[in-house]
Amino acid sequence: MRFEKTNDGYLDIHTGLIWKEKDEPGDFKYKKAMKLNSNAWRLPTIKELLAIMDCASYQPATRLSNIKSSLYWSSTPGAMFSDNAWSTDFSGHGDSNKYDRGNKLLVRLVRDTGENDAI
């Protein structure tokens, strides 16, 4: 089993990251999502979000618990346009793309354990 339940989320045994148990309540524009970063929890990078995607799964395209079939923000800005940032879509079999930072998307926070640098 890839994800193990912890006191405050799910440990991804492949990456050593702990994913918060549930999404943050509500939908967030990118700027507000970035303000959720704290000492422990932070917005994941696009690489980290893609690492939990499982294209063999469907609606949602992951085996991580409590992820909705929806778009989630990453902390990774778009390279060419400052008004875009990367997100992952867990609907269908999964996808990622850049979206305008003014859109409201879901947020799942993550934290490092320092045990693994696989990604």
Jmol script that loads the backbone (N, CA, C; Angstrom):
load data "model"
ATOM      1  N   MET A   1       0.849  -1.177   0.000  1.00  0.00           N
ATOM      2  CA  MET A   1       0.000   0.000   0.000  1.00  0.00           C
ATOM      3  C   MET A   1       0.896   1.242   0.000  1.00  0.00           C
ATOM      4  N   ARG A   2       0.615   2.176  -0.890  1.00  0.00           N
ATOM      5  CA  ARG A   2       1.469   3.343  -1.060  1.00  0.00           C
ATOM      6  C   ARG A   2       1.278   4.408   0.014  1.00  0.00           C
ATOM      7  N   PHE A   3       0.035   4.620   0.468  1.00  0.00           N
ATOM      8  CA  PHE A   3      -0.269   5.663   1.440  1.00  0.00           C
ATOM      9  C   PHE A   3      -0.616   5.041   2.779  1.00  0.00           C
ATOM     10  N   GLU A   4       0.069   5.521   3.827  1.00  0.00           N
ATOM     11  CA  GLU A   4      -0.194   5.040   5.182  1.00  0.00           C
ATOM     12  C   GLU A   4      -0.779   6.175   6.008  1.00  0.00           C
ATOM     13  N   LYS A   5      -1.847   5.881   6.745  1.00  0.00           N
ATOM     14  CA  LYS A   5      -2.504   6.878   7.585  1.00  0.00           C
ATOM     15  C   LYS A   5      -1.578   7.269   8.725  1.00  0.00           C
ATOM     16  N   THR A   6      -1.474   8.575   8.973  1.00  0.00           N
ATOM     17  CA  THR A   6      -0.725   9.115  10.110  1.00  0.00           C
ATOM     18  C   THR A   6      -1.704   9.892  10.984  1.00  0.00           C
ATOM     19  N   ASN A   7      -1.200  10.538  12.030  1.00  0.00           N
ATOM     20  CA  ASN A   7      -2.063  11.335  12.909  1.00  0.00           C
ATOM     21  C   ASN A   7      -2.726  12.502  12.191  1.00  0.00           C
ATOM     22  N   ASP A   8      -2.037  13.077  11.209  1.00  0.00           N
ATOM     23  CA  ASP A   8      -2.554  14.285  10.578  1.00  0.00           C
ATOM     24  C   ASP A   8      -2.661  14.206   9.056  1.00  0.00           C
ATOM     25  N   GLY A   9      -2.559  13.005   8.502  1.00  0.00           N
ATOM     26  CA  GLY A   9      -2.665  12.890   7.060  1.00  0.00           C
ATOM     27  C   GLY A   9      -2.289  11.520   6.559  1.00  0.00           C
ATOM     28  N   TYR A  10      -1.678  11.504   5.366  1.00  0.00           N
ATOM     29  CA  TYR A  10      -1.280  10.248   4.733  1.00  0.00           C
ATOM     30  C   TYR A  10       0.172  10.344   4.285  1.00  0.00           C
ATOM     31  N   LEU A  11       0.993   9.417   4.763  1.00  0.00           N
ATOM     32  CA  LEU A  11       2.382   9.342   4.362  1.00  0.00           C
ATOM     33  C   LEU A  11       2.467   8.625   3.023  1.00  0.00           C
ATOM     34  N   ASP A  12       3.097   9.281   2.055  1.00  0.00           N
ATOM     35  CA  ASP A  12       3.377   8.656   0.766  1.00  0.00           C
ATOM     36  C   ASP A  12       4.717   7.955   0.925  1.00  0.00           C
ATOM     37  N   ILE A  13       4.700   6.637   0.974  1.00  0.00           N
ATOM     38  CA  ILE A  13       5.937   5.898   1.250  1.00  0.00           C
ATOM     39  C   ILE A  13       6.919   5.974   0.080  1.00  0.00           C
ATOM     40  N   HIS A  14       6.464   6.385  -1.107  1.00  0.00           N
ATOM     41  CA  HIS A  14       7.372   6.540  -2.251  1.00  0.00           C
ATOM     42  C   HIS A  14       8.155   7.840  -2.195  1.00  0.00           C
ATOM     43  N   THR A  15       7.551   8.899  -1.676  1.00  0.00           N
ATOM     44  CA  THR A  15       8.196  10.213  -1.690  1.00  0.00           C
ATOM     45  C   THR A  15       8.608  10.703  -0.313  1.00  0.00           C
ATOM     46  N   GLY A  16       8.053  10.122   0.745  1.00  0.00           N
ATOM     47  CA  GLY A  16       8.342  10.596   2.096  1.00  0.00           C
ATOM     48  C   GLY A  16       7.562  11.841   2.479  1.00  0.00           C
ATOM     49  N   LEU A  17       6.610  12.262   1.655  1.00  0.00           N
ATOM     50  CA  LEU A  17       5.786  13.430   1.958  1.00  0.00           C
ATOM     51  C   LEU A  17       4.542  13.007   2.719  1.00  0.00           C
ATOM     52  N   ILE A  18       4.045  13.898   3.553  1.00  0.00           N
ATOM     53  CA  ILE A  18       2.767  13.658   4.222  1.00  0.00           C
ATOM     54  C   ILE A  18       1.747  14.618   3.634  1.00  0.00           C
ATOM     55  N   TRP A  19       0.667  14.035   3.128  1.00  0.00           N
ATOM     56  CA  TRP A  19      -0.429  14.797   2.552  1.00  0.00           C
ATOM     57  C   TRP A  19      -1.489  14.999   3.618  1.00  0.00           C
ATOM     58  N   LYS A  20      -1.975  16.223   3.755  1.00  0.00           N
ATOM     59  CA  LYS A  20      -3.022  16.517   4.728  1.00  0.00           C
ATOM     60  C   LYS A  20      -4.215  15.606   4.477  1.00  0.00           C
ATOM     61  N   GLU A  21      -4.913  15.250   5.523  1.00  0.00           N
ATOM     62  CA  GLU A  21      -6.004  14.288   5.428  1.00  0.00           C
ATOM     63  C   GLU A  21      -7.137  14.761   4.517  1.00  0.00           C
ATOM     64  N   LYS A  22      -7.420  16.063   4.537  1.00  0.00           N
ATOM     65  CA  LYS A  22      -8.533  16.599   3.754  1.00  0.00           C
ATOM     66  C   LYS A  22      -8.096  17.865   3.032  1.00  0.00           C
ATOM     67  N   ASP A  23      -8.889  18.243   2.032  1.00  0.00           N
ATOM     68  CA  ASP A  23      -8.672  19.505   1.330  1.00  0.00           C
ATOM     69  C   ASP A  23      -8.925  20.664   2.286  1.00  0.00           C
ATOM     70  N   GLU A  24      -8.333  21.798   1.972  1.00  0.00           N
ATOM     71  CA  GLU A  24      -8.680  23.017   2.692  1.00  0.00           C
ATOM     72  C   GLU A  24     -10.107  23.371   2.297  1.00  0.00           C
ATOM     73  N   PRO A  25     -10.921  23.857   3.253  1.00  0.00           N
ATOM     74  CA  PRO A  25     -12.317  24.142   2.920  1.00  0.00           C
ATOM     75  C   PRO A  25     -12.445  25.311   1.944  1.00  0.00           C
ATOM     76  N   GLY A  26     -13.215  25.123   0.892  1.00  0.00           N
ATOM     77  CA  GLY A  26     -13.478  26.169  -0.080  1.00  0.00           C
ATOM     78  C   GLY A  26     -12.593  26.081  -1.307  1.00  0.00           C
ATOM     79  N   ASP A  27     -12.840  26.997  -2.229  1.00  0.00           N
ATOM     80  CA  ASP A  27     -12.037  27.129  -3.437  1.00  0.00           C
ATOM     81  C   ASP A  27     -11.176  28.374  -3.279  1.00  0.00           C
ATOM     82  N   PHE A  28      -9.974  28.346  -3.859  1.00  0.00           N
ATOM     83  CA  PHE A  28      -9.017  29.418  -3.642  1.00  0.00           C
ATOM     84  C   PHE A  28      -8.458  29.946  -4.947  1.00  0.00           C
ATOM     85  N   LYS A  29      -8.337  31.274  -5.044  1.00  0.00           N
ATOM     86  CA  LYS A  29      -7.514  31.856  -6.082  1.00  0.00           C
ATOM     87  C   LYS A  29      -6.071  31.574  -5.690  1.00  0.00           C
ATOM     88  N   TYR A  30      -5.168  31.603  -6.647  1.00  0.00           N
ATOM     89  CA  TYR A  30      -3.771  31.224  -6.421  1.00  0.00           C
ATOM     90  C   TYR A  30      -3.114  32.016  -5.282  1.00  0.00           C
ATOM     91  N   LYS A  31      -3.279  33.328  -5.274  1.00  0.00           N
ATOM     92  CA  LYS A  31      -2.631  34.172  -4.256  1.00  0.00           C
ATOM     93  C   LYS A  31      -3.083  33.765  -2.852  1.00  0.00           C
ATOM     94  N   LYS A  32      -4.368  33.521  -2.687  1.00  0.00           N
ATOM     95  CA  LYS A  32      -4.901  33.109  -1.383  1.00  0.00           C
ATOM     96  C   LYS A  32      -4.412  31.701  -1.028  1.00  0.00           C
ATOM     97  N   ALA A  33      -4.306  30.827  -2.026  1.00  0.00           N
ATOM     98  CA  ALA A  33      -3.802  29.466  -1.785  1.00  0.00           C
ATOM     99  C   ALA A  33      -2.364  29.507  -1.282  1.00  0.00           C
ATOM    100  N   MET A  34      -1.544  30.383  -1.853  1.00  0.00           N
ATOM    101  CA  MET A  34      -0.144  30.494  -1.432  1.00  0.00           C
ATOM    102  C   MET A  34      -0.028  31.008   0.002  1.00  0.00           C
ATOM    103  N   LYS A  35      -1.008  31.749   0.474  1.00  0.00           N
ATOM    104  CA  LYS A  35      -0.993  32.263   1.848  1.00  0.00           C
ATOM    105  C   LYS A  35      -1.286  31.173   2.869  1.00  0.00           C
ATOM    106  N   LEU A  36      -1.700  29.989   2.409  1.00  0.00           N
ATOM    107  CA  LEU A  36      -1.952  28.870   3.324  1.00  0.00           C
ATOM    108  C   LEU A  36      -0.660  28.217   3.798  1.00  0.00           C
ATOM    109  N   ASN A  37       0.464  28.541   3.146  1.00  0.00           N
ATOM    110  CA  ASN A  37       1.756  27.990   3.564  1.00  0.00           C
ATOM    111  C   ASN A  37       2.043  28.399   5.001  1.00  0.00           C
ATOM    112  N   SER A  38       2.493  27.434   5.800  1.00  0.00           N
ATOM    113  CA  SER A  38       2.822  27.695   7.204  1.00  0.00           C
ATOM    114  C   SER A  38       4.178  27.064   7.495  1.00  0.00           C
ATOM    115  N   ASN A  39       4.522  26.989   8.770  1.00  0.00           N
ATOM    116  CA  ASN A  39       5.785  26.352   9.147  1.00  0.00           C
ATOM    117  C   ASN A  39       5.818  24.887   8.753  1.00  0.00           C
ATOM    118  N   ALA A  40       4.685  24.227   8.824  1.00  0.00           N
ATOM    119  CA  ALA A  40       4.651  22.784   8.546  1.00  0.00           C
ATOM    120  C   ALA A  40       4.046  22.490   7.173  1.00  0.00           C
ATOM    121  N   TRP A  41       2.878  23.007   6.916  1.00  0.00           N
ATOM    122  CA  TRP A  41       2.133  22.666   5.695  1.00  0.00           C
ATOM    123  C   TRP A  41       2.394  23.691   4.607  1.00  0.00           C
ATOM    124  N   ARG A  42       2.342  23.212   3.348  1.00  0.00           N
ATOM    125  CA  ARG A  42       2.570  24.099   2.213  1.00  0.00           C
ATOM    126  C   ARG A  42       1.824  23.574   0.993  1.00  0.00           C
ATOM    127  N   LEU A  43       1.683  24.453   0.010  1.00  0.00           N
ATOM    128  CA  LEU A  43       1.121  24.066  -1.275  1.00  0.00           C
ATOM    129  C   LEU A  43       2.144  23.191  -1.997  1.00  0.00           C
ATOM    130  N   PRO A  44       1.739  22.060  -2.550  1.00  0.00           N
ATOM    131  CA  PRO A  44       2.693  21.178  -3.231  1.00  0.00           C
ATOM    132  C   PRO A  44       3.155  21.756  -4.566  1.00  0.00           C
ATOM    133  N   THR A  45       4.311  21.322  -5.023  1.00  0.00           N
ATOM    134  CA  THR A  45       4.776  21.679  -6.357  1.00  0.00           C
ATOM    135  C   THR A  45       4.008  20.849  -7.379  1.00  0.00           C
ATOM    136  N   ILE A  46       4.102  21.233  -8.644  1.00  0.00           N
ATOM    137  CA  ILE A  46       3.434  20.438  -9.681  1.00  0.00           C
ATOM    138  C   ILE A  46       4.044  19.040  -9.740  1.00  0.00           C
ATOM    139  N   LYS A  47       5.335  18.938  -9.529  1.00  0.00           N
ATOM    140  CA  LYS A  47       6.002  17.631  -9.550  1.00  0.00           C
ATOM    141  C   LYS A  47       5.456  16.721  -8.444  1.00  0.00           C
ATOM    142  N   GLU A  48       5.202  17.291  -7.273  1.00  0.00           N
ATOM    143  CA  GLU A  48       4.653  16.509  -6.160  1.00  0.00           C
ATOM    144  C   GLU A  48       3.216  16.078  -6.439  1.00  0.00           C
ATOM    145  N   LEU A  49       2.413  16.962  -7.008  1.00  0.00           N
ATOM    146  CA  LEU A  49       1.039  16.583  -7.357  1.00  0.00           C
ATOM    147  C   LEU A  49       1.017  15.489  -8.424  1.00  0.00           C
ATOM    148  N   LEU A  50       1.882  15.625  -9.418  1.00  0.00           N
ATOM    149  CA  LEU A  50       1.936  14.605 -10.466  1.00  0.00           C
ATOM    150  C   LEU A  50       2.406  13.260  -9.917  1.00  0.00           C
ATOM    151  N   ALA A  51       3.214  13.289  -8.859  1.00  0.00           N
ATOM    152  CA  ALA A  51       3.714  12.047  -8.262  1.00  0.00           C
ATOM    153  C   ALA A  51       2.601  11.234  -7.610  1.00  0.00           C
ATOM    154  N   ILE A  52       1.506  11.867  -7.190  1.00  0.00           N
ATOM    155  CA  ILE A  52       0.397  11.112  -6.585  1.00  0.00           C
ATOM    156  C   ILE A  52      -0.673  10.756  -7.607  1.00  0.00           C
ATOM    157  N   MET A  53      -0.529  11.265  -8.828  1.00  0.00           N
ATOM    158  CA  MET A  53      -1.486  10.919  -9.875  1.00  0.00           C
ATOM    159  C   MET A  53      -1.310   9.449 -10.257  1.00  0.00           C
ATOM    160  N   ASP A  54      -2.414   8.786 -10.443  1.00  0.00           N
ATOM    161  CA  ASP A  54      -2.417   7.392 -10.871  1.00  0.00           C
ATOM    162  C   ASP A  54      -3.382   7.292 -12.040  1.00  0.00           C
ATOM    163  N   CYS A  55      -2.827   7.297 -13.234  1.00  0.00           N
ATOM    164  CA  CYS A  55      -3.661   7.301 -14.445  1.00  0.00           C
ATOM    165  C   CYS A  55      -4.460   6.013 -14.622  1.00  0.00           C
ATOM    166  N   ALA A  56      -4.124   4.975 -13.869  1.00  0.00           N
ATOM    167  CA  ALA A  56      -4.908   3.742 -13.910  1.00  0.00           C
ATOM    168  C   ALA A  56      -6.178   3.887 -13.066  1.00  0.00           C
ATOM    169  N   SER A  57      -6.196   4.880 -12.201  1.00  0.00           N
ATOM    170  CA  SER A  57      -7.391   5.176 -11.405  1.00  0.00           C
ATOM    171  C   SER A  57      -8.262   6.148 -12.185  1.00  0.00           C
ATOM    172  N   TYR A  58      -9.526   6.187 -11.832  1.00  0.00           N
ATOM    173  CA  TYR A  58     -10.461   7.026 -12.572  1.00  0.00           C
ATOM    174  C   TYR A  58     -11.429   7.695 -11.619  1.00  0.00           C
ATOM    175  N   GLN A  59     -11.560   8.997 -11.763  1.00  0.00           N
ATOM    176  CA  GLN A  59     -12.527   9.793 -10.998  1.00  0.00           C
ATOM    177  C   GLN A  59     -12.465   9.545  -9.503  1.00  0.00           C
ATOM    178  N   PRO A  60     -11.431   9.822  -8.807  1.00  0.00           N
ATOM    179  CA  PRO A  60     -10.270  10.632  -9.164  1.00  0.00           C
ATOM    180  C   PRO A  60      -9.080   9.792  -9.642  1.00  0.00           C
ATOM    181  N   ALA A  61      -8.167  10.461 -10.301  1.00  0.00           N
ATOM    182  CA  ALA A  61      -6.987   9.805 -10.869  1.00  0.00           C
ATOM    183  C   ALA A  61      -5.856   9.734  -9.849  1.00  0.00           C
ATOM    184  N   THR A  62      -6.149   9.165  -8.694  1.00  0.00           N
ATOM    185  CA  THR A  62      -5.177   8.978  -7.620  1.00  0.00           C
ATOM    186  C   THR A  62      -5.712   7.936  -6.654  1.00  0.00           C
ATOM    187  N   ARG A  63      -4.834   7.386  -5.862  1.00  0.00           N
ATOM    188  CA  ARG A  63      -5.251   6.462  -4.800  1.00  0.00           C
ATOM    189  C   ARG A  63      -5.193   7.130  -3.425  1.00  0.00           C
ATOM    190  N   LEU A  64      -4.813   8.406  -3.409  1.00  0.00           N
ATOM    191  CA  LEU A  64      -4.803   9.163  -2.160  1.00  0.00           C
ATOM    192  C   LEU A  64      -6.236   9.430  -1.720  1.00  0.00           C
ATOM    193  N   SER A  65      -6.530   9.170  -0.465  1.00  0.00           N
ATOM    194  CA  SER A  65      -7.894   9.325   0.048  1.00  0.00           C
ATOM    195  C   SER A  65      -8.371  10.775   0.030  1.00  0.00           C
ATOM    196  N   ASN A  66      -9.647  10.931  -0.135  1.00  0.00           N
ATOM    197  CA  ASN A  66     -10.348  12.210  -0.036  1.00  0.00           C
ATOM    198  C   ASN A  66      -9.975  13.233  -1.099  1.00  0.00           C
ATOM    199  N   ILE A  67      -9.361  12.823  -2.205  1.00  0.00           N
ATOM    200  CA  ILE A  67      -9.113  13.743  -3.321  1.00  0.00           C
ATOM    201  C   ILE A  67     -10.355  13.737  -4.211  1.00  0.00           C
ATOM    202  N   LYS A  68     -10.790  14.909  -4.595  1.00  0.00           N
ATOM    203  CA  LYS A  68     -11.963  15.017  -5.452  1.00  0.00           C
ATOM    204  C   LYS A  68     -11.559  14.965  -6.925  1.00  0.00           C
ATOM    205  N   SER A  69     -12.481  14.630  -7.767  1.00  0.00           N
ATOM    206  CA  SER A  69     -12.274  14.658  -9.219  1.00  0.00           C
ATOM    207  C   SER A  69     -12.391  16.109  -9.673  1.00  0.00           C
ATOM    208  N   SER A  70     -11.325  16.874  -9.412  1.00  0.00           N
ATOM    209  CA  SER A  70     -11.369  18.309  -9.645  1.00  0.00           C
ATOM    210  C   SER A  70      -9.960  18.844  -9.856  1.00  0.00           C
ATOM    211  N   LEU A  71      -9.855  20.157 -10.053  1.00  0.00           N
ATOM    212  CA  LEU A  71      -8.579  20.837 -10.238  1.00  0.00           C
ATOM    213  C   LEU A  71      -7.997  21.266  -8.889  1.00  0.00           C
ATOM    214  N   TYR A  72      -6.671  21.074  -8.743  1.00  0.00           N
ATOM    215  CA  TYR A  72      -5.950  21.452  -7.522  1.00  0.00           C
ATOM    216  C   TYR A  72      -4.767  22.340  -7.889  1.00  0.00           C
ATOM    217  N   TRP A  73      -4.575  23.415  -7.118  1.00  0.00           N
ATOM    218  CA  TRP A  73      -3.426  24.289  -7.326  1.00  0.00           C
ATOM    219  C   TRP A  73      -2.128  23.625  -6.905  1.00  0.00           C
ATOM    220  N   SER A  74      -1.067  23.958  -7.631  1.00  0.00           N
ATOM    221  CA  SER A  74       0.296  23.675  -7.183  1.00  0.00           C
ATOM    222  C   SER A  74       0.948  25.018  -6.888  1.00  0.00           C
ATOM    223  N   SER A  75       2.115  24.990  -6.281  1.00  0.00           N
ATOM    224  CA  SER A  75       2.848  26.228  -5.999  1.00  0.00           C
ATOM    225  C   SER A  75       3.710  26.658  -7.188  1.00  0.00           C
ATOM    226  N   THR A  76       3.728  25.869  -8.250  1.00  0.00           N
ATOM    227  CA  THR A  76       4.608  26.113  -9.388  1.00  0.00           C
ATOM    228  C   THR A  76       4.008  27.158 -10.327  1.00  0.00           C
ATOM    229  N   PRO A  77       4.693  28.294 -10.480  1.00  0.00           N
ATOM    230  CA  PRO A  77       4.179  29.326 -11.385  1.00  0.00           C
ATOM    231  C   PRO A  77       4.362  28.924 -12.845  1.00  0.00           C
ATOM    232  N   GLY A  78       3.550  29.497 -13.718  1.00  0.00           N
ATOM    233  CA  GLY A  78       3.736  29.306 -15.148  1.00  0.00           C
ATOM    234  C   GLY A  78       5.012  30.008 -15.589  1.00  0.00           C
ATOM    235  N   ALA A  79       5.760  29.407 -16.483  1.00  0.00           N
ATOM    236  CA  ALA A  79       7.065  29.953 -16.870  1.00  0.00           C
ATOM    237  C   ALA A  79       6.954  31.174 -17.777  1.00  0.00           C
ATOM    238  N   MET A  80       6.003  31.184 -18.689  1.00  0.00           N
ATOM    239  CA  MET A  80       5.952  32.256 -19.679  1.00  0.00           C
ATOM    240  C   MET A  80       5.050  33.418 -19.285  1.00  0.00           C
ATOM    241  N   PHE A  81       4.005  33.146 -18.530  1.00  0.00           N
ATOM    242  CA  PHE A  81       3.041  34.190 -18.199  1.00  0.00           C
ATOM    243  C   PHE A  81       2.876  34.270 -16.685  1.00  0.00           C
ATOM    244  N   SER A  82       3.082  35.443 -16.125  1.00  0.00           N
ATOM    245  CA  SER A  82       3.034  35.604 -14.671  1.00  0.00           C
ATOM    246  C   SER A  82       1.628  35.466 -14.109  1.00  0.00           C
ATOM    247  N   ASP A  83       0.619  35.500 -14.968  1.00  0.00           N
ATOM    248  CA  ASP A  83      -0.750  35.360 -14.466  1.00  0.00           C
ATOM    249  C   ASP A  83      -1.228  33.911 -14.463  1.00  0.00           C
ATOM    250  N   ASN A  84      -0.321  32.950 -14.758  1.00  0.00           N
ATOM    251  CA  ASN A  84      -0.658  31.527 -14.762  1.00  0.00           C
ATOM    252  C   ASN A  84       0.132  30.773 -13.699  1.00  0.00           C
ATOM    253  N   ALA A  85      -0.425  29.650 -13.270  1.00  0.00           N
ATOM    254  CA  ALA A  85       0.270  28.710 -12.377  1.00  0.00           C
ATOM    255  C   ALA A  85      -0.196  27.308 -12.751  1.00  0.00           C
ATOM    256  N   TRP A  86       0.614  26.323 -12.419  1.00  0.00           N
ATOM    257  CA  TRP A  86       0.305  24.929 -12.758  1.00  0.00           C
ATOM    258  C   TRP A  86      -0.711  24.334 -11.787  1.00  0.00           C
ATOM    259  N   SER A  87      -1.568  23.504 -12.330  1.00  0.00           N
ATOM    260  CA  SER A  87      -2.528  22.770 -11.512  1.00  0.00           C
ATOM    261  C   SER A  87      -2.647  21.357 -12.053  1.00  0.00           C
ATOM    262  N   THR A  88      -3.235  20.500 -11.233  1.00  0.00           N
ATOM    263  CA  THR A  88      -3.479  19.117 -11.617  1.00  0.00           C
ATOM    264  C   THR A  88      -4.970  18.858 -11.556  1.00  0.00           C
ATOM    265  N   ASP A  89      -5.461  18.178 -12.570  1.00  0.00           N
ATOM    266  CA  ASP A  89      -6.875  17.831 -12.667  1.00  0.00           C
ATOM    267  C   ASP A  89      -7.008  16.334 -12.408  1.00  0.00           C
ATOM    268  N   PHE A  90      -7.626  15.983 -11.294  1.00  0.00           N
ATOM    269  CA  PHE A  90      -7.789  14.581 -10.929  1.00  0.00           C
ATOM    270  C   PHE A  90      -9.084  13.976 -11.466  1.00  0.00           C
ATOM    271  N   SER A  91      -9.804  14.710 -12.328  1.00  0.00           N
ATOM    272  CA  SER A  91     -10.983  14.109 -12.946  1.00  0.00           C
ATOM    273  C   SER A  91     -10.533  13.219 -14.103  1.00  0.00           C
ATOM    274  N   GLY A  92     -11.388  12.329 -14.508  1.00  0.00           N
ATOM    275  CA  GLY A  92     -11.018  11.383 -15.563  1.00  0.00           C
ATOM    276  C   GLY A  92      -9.809  10.570 -15.137  1.00  0.00           C
ATOM    277  N   HIS A  93      -8.840  10.458 -16.038  1.00  0.00           N
ATOM    278  CA  HIS A  93      -7.604   9.729 -15.732  1.00  0.00           C
ATOM    279  C   HIS A  93      -6.471  10.664 -15.339  1.00  0.00           C
ATOM    280  N   GLY A  94      -6.751  11.944 -15.172  1.00  0.00           N
ATOM    281  CA  GLY A  94      -5.768  12.906 -14.708  1.00  0.00           C
ATOM    282  C   GLY A  94      -5.106  13.698 -15.818  1.00  0.00           C
ATOM    283  N   ASP A  95      -4.712  14.922 -15.470  1.00  0.00           N
ATOM    284  CA  ASP A  95      -4.090  15.830 -16.420  1.00  0.00           C
ATOM    285  C   ASP A  95      -3.472  16.971 -15.620  1.00  0.00           C
ATOM    286  N   SER A  96      -2.591  17.718 -16.238  1.00  0.00           N
ATOM    287  CA  SER A  96      -2.076  18.934 -15.624  1.00  0.00           C
ATOM    288  C   SER A  96      -1.991  20.010 -16.693  1.00  0.00           C
ATOM    289  N   ASN A  97      -2.089  21.250 -16.252  1.00  0.00           N
ATOM    290  CA  ASN A  97      -2.063  22.367 -17.180  1.00  0.00           C
ATOM    291  C   ASN A  97      -1.854  23.653 -16.394  1.00  0.00           C
ATOM    292  N   LYS A  98      -1.599  24.740 -17.110  1.00  0.00           N
ATOM    293  CA  LYS A  98      -1.499  26.056 -16.482  1.00  0.00           C
ATOM    294  C   LYS A  98      -2.889  26.694 -16.504  1.00  0.00           C
ATOM    295  N   TYR A  99      -3.224  27.369 -15.410  1.00  0.00           N
ATOM    296  CA  TYR A  99      -4.497  28.065 -15.313  1.00  0.00           C
ATOM    297  C   TYR A  99      -4.252  29.477 -14.822  1.00  0.00           C
ATOM    298  N   ASP A 100      -5.164  30.352 -15.184  1.00  0.00           N
ATOM    299  CA  ASP A 100      -5.100  31.731 -14.732  1.00  0.00           C
ATOM    300  C   ASP A 100      -5.206  31.760 -13.208  1.00  0.00           C
ATOM    301  N   ARG A 101      -4.348  32.534 -12.569  1.00  0.00           N
ATOM    302  CA  ARG A 101      -4.323  32.604 -11.103  1.00  0.00           C
ATOM    303  C   ARG A 101      -5.597  33.163 -10.498  1.00  0.00           C
ATOM    304  N   GLY A 102      -6.441  33.758 -11.328  1.00  0.00           N
ATOM    305  CA  GLY A 102      -7.711  34.283 -10.842  1.00  0.00           C
ATOM    306  C   GLY A 102      -8.786  33.214 -10.696  1.00  0.00           C
ATOM    307  N   ASN A 103      -8.551  32.012 -11.250  1.00  0.00           N
ATOM    308  CA  ASN A 103      -9.511  30.910 -11.104  1.00  0.00           C
ATOM    309  C   ASN A 103      -9.501  30.401  -9.672  1.00  0.00           C
ATOM    310  N   LYS A 104     -10.616  29.867  -9.258  1.00  0.00           N
ATOM    311  CA  LYS A 104     -10.720  29.273  -7.923  1.00  0.00           C
ATOM    312  C   LYS A 104     -10.636  27.762  -8.047  1.00  0.00           C
ATOM    313  N   LEU A 105      -9.599  27.183  -7.429  1.00  0.00           N
ATOM    314  CA  LEU A 105      -9.377  25.744  -7.466  1.00  0.00           C
ATOM    315  C   LEU A 105      -9.264  25.201  -6.044  1.00  0.00           C
ATOM    316  N   LEU A 106      -9.237  23.884  -5.924  1.00  0.00           N
ATOM    317  CA  LEU A 106      -9.080  23.233  -4.627  1.00  0.00           C
ATOM    318  C   LEU A 106      -7.615  23.215  -4.197  1.00  0.00           C
ATOM    319  N   VAL A 107      -7.409  22.978  -2.911  1.00  0.00           N
ATOM    320  CA  VAL A 107      -6.052  22.937  -2.352  1.00  0.00           C
ATOM    321  C   VAL A 107      -5.927  21.753  -1.409  1.00  0.00           C
ATOM    322  N   ARG A 108      -4.867  20.964  -1.604  1.00  0.00           N
ATOM    323  CA  ARG A 108      -4.473  19.907  -0.658  1.00  0.00           C
ATOM    324  C   ARG A 108      -3.040  20.214  -0.245  1.00  0.00           C
ATOM    325  N   LEU A 109      -2.834  20.434   1.040  1.00  0.00           N
ATOM    326  CA  LEU A 109      -1.507  20.789   1.535  1.00  0.00           C
ATOM    327  C   LEU A 109      -0.662  19.548   1.802  1.00  0.00           C
ATOM    328  N   VAL A 110       0.637  19.754   1.829  1.00  0.00           N
ATOM    329  CA  VAL A 110       1.613  18.683   2.004  1.00  0.00           C
ATOM    330  C   VAL A 110       2.696  19.183   2.948  1.00  0.00           C
ATOM    331  N   ARG A 111       3.419  18.254   3.564  1.00  0.00           N
ATOM    332  CA  ARG A 111       4.585  18.648   4.366  1.00  0.00           C
ATOM    333  C   ARG A 111       5.687  17.618   4.187  1.00  0.00           C
ATOM    334  N   ASP A 112       6.892  18.087   4.392  1.00  0.00           N
ATOM    335  CA  ASP A 112       8.063  17.233   4.269  1.00  0.00           C
ATOM    336  C   ASP A 112       8.298  16.476   5.573  1.00  0.00           C
ATOM    337  N   THR A 113       8.847  15.273   5.440  1.00  0.00           N
ATOM    338  CA  THR A 113       9.267  14.525   6.624  1.00  0.00           C
ATOM    339  C   THR A 113      10.773  14.481   6.716  1.00  0.00           C
ATOM    340  N   GLY A 114      11.457  14.805   5.606  1.00  0.00           N
ATOM    341  CA  GLY A 114      12.917  14.763   5.585  1.00  0.00           C
ATOM    342  C   GLY A 114      13.464  13.369   5.458  1.00  0.00           C
ATOM    343  N   GLU A 115      12.588  12.378   5.282  1.00  0.00           N
ATOM    344  CA  GLU A 115      13.023  10.986   5.232  1.00  0.00           C
ATOM    345  C   GLU A 115      13.376  10.510   3.836  1.00  0.00           C
ATOM    346  N   ASN A 116      12.883  11.202   2.810  1.00  0.00           N
ATOM    347  CA  ASN A 116      13.089  10.706   1.453  1.00  0.00           C
ATOM    348  C   ASN A 116      13.094  11.889   0.493  1.00  0.00           C
ATOM    349  N   ASP A 117      13.987  11.867  -0.445  1.00  0.00           N
ATOM    350  CA  ASP A 117      14.049  12.909  -1.470  1.00  0.00           C
ATOM    351  C   ASP A 117      13.823  12.297  -2.844  1.00  0.00           C
ATOM    352  N   ALA A 118      12.809  11.454  -2.961  1.00  0.00           N
ATOM    353  CA  ALA A 118      12.583  10.697  -4.193  1.00  0.00           C
ATOM    354  C   ALA A 118      12.119  11.566  -5.347  1.00  0.00           C
ATOM    355  N   ILE A 119      11.497  12.716  -5.066  1.00  0.00           N
ATOM    356  CA  ILE A 119      11.027  13.553  -6.177  1.00  0.00           C
ATOM    357  C   ILE A 119      11.718  14.899  -6.164  1.00  0.00           C
TER     358      ILE A 119
END
end "model"
wireframe off; spacefill off
backbone 0.3
color backbone group
